[in-house]
Amino acid sequence: MSERVSALLVHTDREPVNALGYRLEEQGVTVRHASTCCEARVVLKSDDPPHLVFADTTLEDGGWMDLVTLA
């Protein structure tokens, strides 16, 4: 059985990424959300980290480069 692909959408405002999340889900991707680098860290360090990460360029407590470092 193949593993289901998962994605993490990290953003301060959920409205602009709703369409992306819906499209990913239509393709069978499990979508999770976080609004800060701190929240994303919990997901990235979990036993089931996402395969893909989409992020705002700036967040309340960091930016996309911080997420790359965490991943």
C-alpha positions as CSV (number, residue, x, y, z in Angstrom):
1,M,0.0,0.0,0.0
2,S,1.4,3.4,-0.9
3,E,1.8,6.2,1.7
4,R,-0.7,9.1,1.4
5,V,1.1,12.4,0.6
6,S,0.6,15.2,3.2
7,A,1.2,18.9,3.1
8,L,1.5,21.7,5.7
9,L,0.2,25.1,4.8
10,V,1.8,27.8,7.0
11,H,0.1,31.1,6.8
12,T,-1.2,34.0,8.9
13,D,-4.4,34.4,7.0
14,R,-6.2,31.2,6.0
15,E,-8.4,32.8,3.3
16,P,-5.8,33.2,0.6
17,V,-4.7,29.5,0.9
18,N,-8.1,27.9,1.1
19,A,-8.1,27.3,-2.7
20,L,-4.7,25.7,-2.6
21,G,-5.8,23.5,0.3
22,Y,-9.0,22.4,-1.5
23,R,-7.1,21.6,-4.7
24,L,-4.5,19.5,-2.8
25,E,-7.3,17.6,-1.0
26,E,-9.0,17.0,-4.4
27,Q,-5.8,15.3,-5.4
28,G,-5.8,13.0,-2.3
29,V,-3.3,15.1,-0.3
30,T,-3.8,15.3,3.4
31,V,-3.6,19.0,4.4
32,R,-2.7,20.5,7.7
33,H,-2.4,24.1,8.7
34,A,-0.3,26.2,11.0
35,S,-0.2,30.0,11.5
36,T,3.3,30.4,13.1
37,C,6.7,28.8,12.9
38,C,6.2,27.5,16.4
39,E,3.0,25.7,15.4
40,A,4.8,24.4,12.2
41,R,7.7,23.1,14.3
42,V,5.3,20.8,16.2
43,V,4.0,19.3,12.9
44,L,7.5,19.1,11.3
45,K,9.0,17.3,14.3
46,S,6.0,14.9,14.7
47,D,6.2,11.2,14.0
48,D,4.3,11.9,10.7
49,P,5.9,15.0,9.2
50,P,4.4,16.4,5.9
51,H,6.0,15.7,2.5
52,L,5.3,19.3,1.3
53,V,5.4,22.7,3.0
54,F,3.8,25.8,1.6
55,A,4.5,29.0,3.5
56,D,3.9,32.8,3.7
57,T,7.1,34.7,3.1
58,T,6.7,36.3,6.5
59,L,5.0,35.0,9.7
60,E,4.4,36.4,13.1
61,D,7.6,34.6,14.5
62,G,9.7,34.1,11.4
63,G,9.6,33.4,7.7
64,W,9.9,30.7,5.1
65,M,13.7,30.3,5.6
66,D,13.1,29.5,9.2
67,L,10.7,26.7,8.1
68,V,13.3,25.4,5.7
69,T,15.8,25.2,8.6
70,L,13.2,23.4,10.8
71,A,12.4,20.9,8.1
